[in-house]
């Protein structure tokens, strides 16, 4: 399908049809509530993925998969799309990004080691670090006129005080910031100075906004050799339930791969591996069409924000998650919107450790839906603000 045809299909999405889905975003929302919360896109499944799944349905074998082609396909995609040279021999399949991050944290730190986290932060990071016994060294982002910025003084203090790793989200969830080459260089310099590892979650990287260029942490100038990257097709092609991701090491972090038990590398699913391999090779133009449609939803959201002085937003540079400042609605605007606007968003307080002010008064808003549904969502929120 052409981009115009795909955009027309996206425009035609209706709430009554989306409510028939069985995944979390719509099935967990009350019947009169419009969801804009969990990181699922409303767009239909890519035709390439549909074709692969149809072929799989006719297969008679679902034994353990051979992953060489999967890892080679990712390496080819990274070279083509991100100008990143990845050695397939330094990669491994994992079931999902969180499994890969969990493994990397276990290998590169010890229980009790602090881990630098730029807050607000993806809530499962907080859960994972608590579960692993790695204290969070919170470094809240700076809210500046130019957008969200890293507080490098805070990062320096945390590393100087003994933190052993930086858990990076690049592009950042929930703000949508893509860290610049200069910011990545500063992170690597600090990590090298204090002997810390950098673990980079880059799952949202394929969804760059128009006019933006993504630089993987491991491909940035001066990137510390002590780094690991984890990524997946799950967010960009909207297939998180298929369960496949890839963990990427450097020669100096090959021990992270060597420490992986054989059963860990077999947790990625057969459908997930097959679909990801095909998408990395040729998705028929689906990803560029989604990127351009997300630019349109981003524009619509920005135009709405500019009409409502009670809302502040630093436009996201990648992905489809908007970190909205709604402090005018009180400390828990998500609950106000659920009750009064019948809109479901993620509460900002979930994105920071208990007692932190990093998320208070904010919500995470998912704009990966049709333009008509986005207009309805924003109208409902606007009615409460007005």
C-alpha positions as CSV (number, residue, x, y, z in Angstrom):
1,X,0.0,0.0,0.0
2,X,1.1,3.6,-0.6
3,X,1.6,6.0,2.3
4,X,-1.6,7.8,1.3
5,X,-3.5,4.5,1.3
6,X,-2.1,3.6,4.7
7,X,-2.9,7.1,6.1
8,X,-6.5,6.7,4.8
9,X,-6.7,3.3,6.6
10,X,-5.4,4.9,9.8
11,X,-7.9,7.8,9.5
12,X,-10.7,5.3,9.3
13,X,-10.0,3.7,12.7
14,X,-13.1,3.7,14.9
15,X,-13.3,3.4,18.7
16,X,-16.0,0.7,18.4
17,X,-13.7,-1.5,16.3
18,X,-10.7,-0.9,18.5
19,X,-12.6,-2.0,21.5
20,X,-12.8,-5.5,20.0
21,X,-9.1,-5.9,20.4
22,X,-7.8,-8.2,23.2
23,X,-4.5,-6.4,24.1
24,X,-4.2,-4.1,27.1
25,X,-4.7,-0.6,25.6
26,X,-8.4,-1.0,24.7
27,X,-9.5,-4.1,26.6
28,X,-8.7,-2.7,30.0
29,X,-10.4,0.6,29.4
30,X,-14.0,1.1,30.6
31,X,-16.6,1.2,27.8
32,X,-17.0,5.0,27.8
33,X,-13.3,5.8,28.3
34,X,-10.9,6.6,25.4
35,X,-7.5,5.1,26.1
36,X,-4.2,7.0,25.5
37,X,-2.1,5.2,27.9
38,X,-0.1,2.0,27.4
39,X,2.5,2.1,24.6
40,X,0.5,0.4,21.9
41,X,-0.3,2.0,18.6
42,X,-3.9,1.8,17.2
43,X,-2.7,1.3,13.6
44,X,-3.4,-2.0,11.9
45,X,-0.7,-4.6,11.7
46,X,1.8,-4.2,8.9
47,X,0.9,-6.3,5.9
48,X,4.4,-7.9,5.9
49,X,3.8,-9.2,9.4
50,X,0.4,-10.5,8.4
51,X,1.9,-12.5,5.6
52,X,4.6,-14.0,7.7
53,X,2.1,-15.0,10.4
54,X,-0.2,-16.5,7.7
55,X,2.7,-18.6,6.5
56,X,3.6,-19.7,10.0
57,X,0.0,-20.9,10.5
58,X,0.5,-23.4,7.8
59,X,3.7,-24.8,9.3
60,X,3.9,-28.2,10.9
61,X,6.9,-27.5,13.1
62,X,7.4,-25.1,16.0
63,X,10.6,-26.3,17.5
64,X,13.4,-24.2,18.7
65,X,14.2,-21.6,16.1
66,X,17.5,-21.0,14.2
67,X,18.4,-17.4,14.9
68,X,21.4,-16.7,12.5
69,X,19.2,-15.0,9.9
70,X,17.4,-13.0,12.5
71,X,20.6,-11.6,13.9
72,X,22.0,-10.9,10.4
73,X,18.8,-9.1,9.4
74,X,19.1,-6.8,12.4
75,X,22.7,-6.1,11.6
76,X,21.8,-5.2,8.0
77,X,19.0,-2.9,9.2
78,X,21.2,-1.1,11.7
79,X,23.8,-0.5,9.0
80,X,21.2,0.8,6.5
81,X,19.0,2.8,8.8
82,X,21.3,3.9,11.6
83,X,24.8,3.8,10.1
84,X,25.7,1.5,12.9
85,X,28.1,-1.4,12.2
86,X,26.9,-4.4,14.3
87,X,28.8,-7.7,14.4
88,X,26.1,-10.4,14.5
89,X,28.6,-12.5,16.5
90,X,28.2,-10.0,19.3
91,X,24.4,-10.2,19.4
92,X,21.9,-12.5,20.9
93,X,18.1,-13.0,20.8
94,X,16.1,-12.3,24.0
95,X,12.4,-12.5,24.6
96,X,11.9,-8.8,25.0
97,X,13.8,-5.6,25.9
98,X,13.2,-5.9,29.6
99,X,14.7,-9.4,29.7
100,X,17.8,-8.1,27.8
101,X,18.2,-5.1,30.2
102,X,17.7,-7.4,33.2
103,X,20.5,-9.7,32.0
104,X,22.8,-6.8,31.2
105,X,22.3,-5.2,34.7
106,X,23.0,-8.5,36.4
107,X,26.2,-9.0,34.4
108,X,27.6,-5.4,34.6
109,X,26.8,-4.6,38.3
110,X,26.6,-6.3,41.6
111,X,23.7,-6.3,44.2
112,X,23.9,-3.1,46.1
113,X,25.5,-1.1,43.2
114,X,23.7,2.1,42.3
115,X,22.3,2.6,38.8
116,X,21.9,6.1,37.4
117,X,18.3,6.6,36.1
118,X,17.2,9.8,34.3
119,X,13.7,10.6,35.6
120,X,11.0,10.6,34.7
121,X,11.7,7.0,33.7
122,X,9.9,4.0,32.2
123,X,8.2,2.4,35.2
124,X,9.4,-1.2,34.6
125,X,13.0,0.2,35.1
126,X,12.1,1.1,38.6
127,X,10.6,-2.3,39.3
128,X,13.5,-4.2,37.7
129,X,16.2,-2.3,39.7
130,X,14.3,-2.8,42.9
131,X,13.9,-6.5,42.2
132,X,17.6,-6.9,41.4
133,X,18.7,-5.0,44.5
134,X,20.3,-2.2,42.6
135,X,19.5,1.2,44.2
136,X,18.2,3.9,41.8
137,X,20.4,6.9,41.7
138,X,17.8,9.3,40.5
139,X,19.0,12.2,38.2
140,X,15.9,14.3,37.3
141,X,15.9,15.8,33.9
142,X,16.0,19.6,33.7
143,X,12.9,21.4,32.4
144,X,14.4,24.2,30.3
145,X,13.0,26.6,27.7
146,X,14.8,24.6,25.0
147,X,13.3,21.3,26.3
148,X,14.3,18.5,28.6
149,X,18.0,18.3,29.3
150,X,20.3,15.9,31.3
151,X,21.5,17.3,34.6
152,X,25.2,16.2,34.1
153,X,26.1,17.6,37.6
154,X,23.7,15.1,39.1
155,X,25.0,12.3,36.9
156,X,28.6,13.2,37.9
157,X,27.7,13.2,41.6
158,X,26.0,9.8,41.3
159,X,28.9,8.2,39.5
160,X,31.5,9.8,41.8
161,X,29.5,8.4,44.7
162,X,29.8,4.9,43.4
163,X,27.0,4.2,40.9
164,X,28.2,1.5,38.6
165,X,26.0,1.9,35.6
166,X,23.8,4.3,33.6
167,X,20.5,2.8,32.4
168,X,19.8,5.0,29.4
169,X,16.6,5.2,27.5
170,X,17.3,6.5,24.0
171,X,15.0,7.9,22.7
172,X,13.7,8.7,26.2
173,X,10.4,7.3,27.5
174,X,8.3,9.3,28.5
175,X,9.7,12.6,27.2
176,X,10.6,11.5,23.6
177,X,14.0,13.2,23.8
178,X,16.7,11.8,21.5
179,X,20.0,12.4,23.2
180,X,22.3,14.5,21.0
181,X,25.8,13.3,20.0
182,X,27.2,15.8,22.4
183,X,25.1,14.5,25.3
184,X,26.0,10.9,24.4
185,X,29.7,11.9,24.4
186,X,29.4,13.5,27.8
187,X,27.7,10.3,29.2
188,X,30.5,8.2,27.8
189,X,33.2,10.5,29.2
190,X,31.6,10.3,32.6
191,X,31.2,6.6,32.4
192,X,34.8,6.1,31.5
193,X,36.0,8.4,34.2
194,X,34.3,6.5,36.9
195,X,34.4,3.0,35.5
196,X,30.7,2.6,34.9
197,X,28.8,0.7,32.3
198,X,26.2,2.2,30.0
199,X,23.1,0.1,29.2
200,X,21.0,1.6,26.4
201,X,17.3,0.8,25.7
202,X,16.7,1.9,22.1
203,X,13.4,0.3,21.3
204,X,11.7,3.6,20.2
205,X,14.6,4.6,17.9
206,X,13.0,3.6,14.6
207,X,10.1,6.1,15.1
208,X,12.2,9.2,14.6
209,X,10.2,12.4,13.9
210,X,10.6,14.1,10.6
211,X,13.8,16.0,10.3
212,X,15.5,14.1,13.1
213,X,18.5,11.7,12.9
214,X,19.1,9.0,15.4
215,X,22.6,8.1,16.6
216,X,22.8,4.9,18.6
217,X,24.7,5.2,21.8
218,X,27.2,2.5,20.8
219,X,27.8,4.2,17.5
220,X,28.3,7.7,19.0
221,X,31.7,9.4,19.0
222,X,33.7,8.2,22.0
223,X,31.1,5.8,23.3
224,X,32.4,3.9,26.3
225,X,33.5,0.4,25.3
226,X,31.7,-0.9,28.4
227,X,28.2,-0.7,26.9
228,X,25.3,-2.9,25.9
229,X,22.3,-2.1,23.7
230,X,18.9,-3.7,23.7
231,X,16.3,-3.1,21.0
232,X,13.3,-4.7,19.2
233,X,10.7,-4.3,16.5
234,X,8.1,-4.3,19.2
235,X,7.3,-0.6,19.4
236,X,8.0,0.7,15.9
237,X,6.0,-2.1,14.2
238,X,3.5,-2.5,17.1
239,X,4.1,-6.2,17.8
240,X,5.2,-6.3,21.5
241,X,3.1,-9.5,22.1
242,X,5.2,-11.5,19.6
243,X,8.2,-11.4,22.0
244,X,11.5,-11.0,20.3
245,X,14.4,-8.6,20.9
246,X,18.1,-8.4,20.4
247,X,20.9,-7.7,22.8
248,X,24.0,-6.1,21.2
249,X,27.4,-6.1,22.9
250,X,30.9,-4.8,22.1
251,X,34.0,-6.9,22.1
252,X,34.7,-5.6,25.6
253,X,31.3,-6.7,26.8
254,X,31.2,-10.1,25.2
255,X,31.2,-11.6,28.6
256,X,27.6,-10.4,28.9
257,X,26.7,-12.8,26.0
258,X,28.9,-15.5,27.4
259,X,27.1,-15.3,30.7
260,X,23.7,-15.9,29.0
261,X,22.4,-19.4,29.8
262,X,21.4,-21.3,26.6
263,X,17.7,-21.3,27.6
264,X,17.7,-17.5,27.8
265,X,18.5,-17.3,24.1
266,X,15.6,-19.7,23.3
267,X,12.9,-17.5,25.0
268,X,12.3,-15.4,21.9
269,X,9.3,-16.8,20.1
270,X,9.2,-18.4,16.7
271,X,6.6,-16.0,15.4
272,X,8.5,-13.0,16.9
273,X,11.8,-14.0,15.2
274,X,10.2,-14.7,11.9
275,X,8.2,-11.4,11.8
276,X,11.2,-9.3,13.0
277,X,13.5,-10.8,10.4
278,X,11.0,-10.0,7.6
279,X,10.4,-6.4,8.9
280,X,14.1,-5.6,9.2
281,X,14.6,-6.8,5.7
282,X,11.6,-5.2,3.9
283,X,8.3,-3.9,5.5
284,X,6.9,-2.6,2.3
285,X,7.2,1.0,3.3
286,X,5.0,0.7,6.4
287,X,7.5,2.3,8.8
288,X,8.0,5.5,6.8
289,X,4.2,5.8,6.5
290,X,3.8,5.4,10.2
291,X,6.5,8.0,10.9
292,X,4.9,10.6,8.6
293,X,1.4,9.9,10.2
294,X,2.9,10.3,13.7
295,X,4.3,13.7,12.5
296,X,0.7,14.7,11.7
297,X,-0.6,13.6,15.1
298,X,2.4,15.4,16.7
299,X,1.5,18.6,14.8
300,X,-2.2,18.2,15.9
301,X,-1.2,17.8,19.5
302,X,1.2,20.8,19.4
303,X,-1.5,23.0,17.9
304,X,-3.9,22.0,20.7
305,X,-1.3,22.7,23.4
306,X,-0.7,26.1,21.9
307,X,-4.4,26.8,22.4
308,X,-4.4,25.8,26.0
309,X,-2.1,27.8,28.3
310,X,-2.8,25.4,31.1
311,X,-0.7,22.7,29.3
312,X,3.0,22.6,28.7
313,X,4.8,20.2,26.4
314,X,8.2,19.9,25.0
315,X,7.6,18.3,21.6
316,X,8.9,14.7,21.4
317,X,11.6,14.0,18.9
318,X,10.8,10.3,18.5
319,X,8.1,7.8,19.3
320,X,4.5,8.6,20.1
321,X,4.5,9.4,23.8
322,X,4.0,12.9,25.0
323,X,4.9,14.0,28.5
324,X,2.3,16.6,29.3
325,X,2.6,19.1,32.2
326,X,-1.0,19.4,33.7
327,X,-0.1,20.6,37.1
328,X,-3.0,23.0,36.9
329,X,-5.2,20.0,37.5
330,X,-3.5,19.1,40.7
331,X,-0.9,16.5,41.8
332,X,-2.8,13.6,40.0
333,X,-4.1,15.0,36.7
334,X,-4.5,11.4,35.4
335,X,-7.2,10.7,37.8
336,X,-9.0,14.0,37.1
337,X,-8.9,13.1,33.4
338,X,-10.2,9.6,34.0
339,X,-13.1,10.8,36.1
340,X,-14.1,14.0,34.4
341,X,-12.9,13.6,30.7
342,X,-13.2,9.8,30.5
343,X,-9.7,9.7,29.1
344,X,-7.2,7.1,30.3
345,X,-3.5,8.2,30.5
346,X,-0.5,7.1,32.5
347,X,-0.1,9.1,35.8
348,X,3.3,10.8,36.0
349,X,4.0,9.6,39.6
350,X,4.5,6.1,38.2
351,X,7.6,7.4,36.4
352,X,9.7,8.2,39.4
353,X,10.7,6.6,42.7
354,X,8.4,7.0,45.7
355,X,8.6,10.5,47.1
356,X,10.2,12.0,44.0
357,X,8.7,15.1,42.4
358,X,9.9,14.2,38.9
359,X,6.4,13.1,37.7
360,X,4.0,15.0,40.0
361,X,1.4,16.9,38.0
362,X,2.4,15.2,34.7
363,X,0.8,12.5,32.5
364,X,2.1,10.4,29.7
365,X,-0.2,10.7,26.7
366,X,-0.1,8.3,23.7
367,X,-0.9,10.0,20.4
368,X,-0.5,7.0,18.1
369,X,-4.1,6.9,17.0
370,X,-6.2,8.2,14.2
371,X,-6.4,11.9,13.7
372,X,-10.2,11.8,14.3
373,X,-9.8,9.9,17.6
374,X,-7.0,12.2,18.6
375,X,-9.3,15.1,18.1
376,X,-11.9,13.5,20.3
377,X,-9.3,12.8,23.0
378,X,-8.1,16.3,23.0
379,X,-11.6,17.7,23.0
380,X,-12.4,15.7,26.1
381,X,-9.3,16.9,27.9
382,X,-9.9,20.5,26.7
383,X,-13.4,20.4,28.2
384,X,-11.9,19.7,31.6
385,X,-9.3,22.4,31.2
386,X,-11.8,25.0,30.0
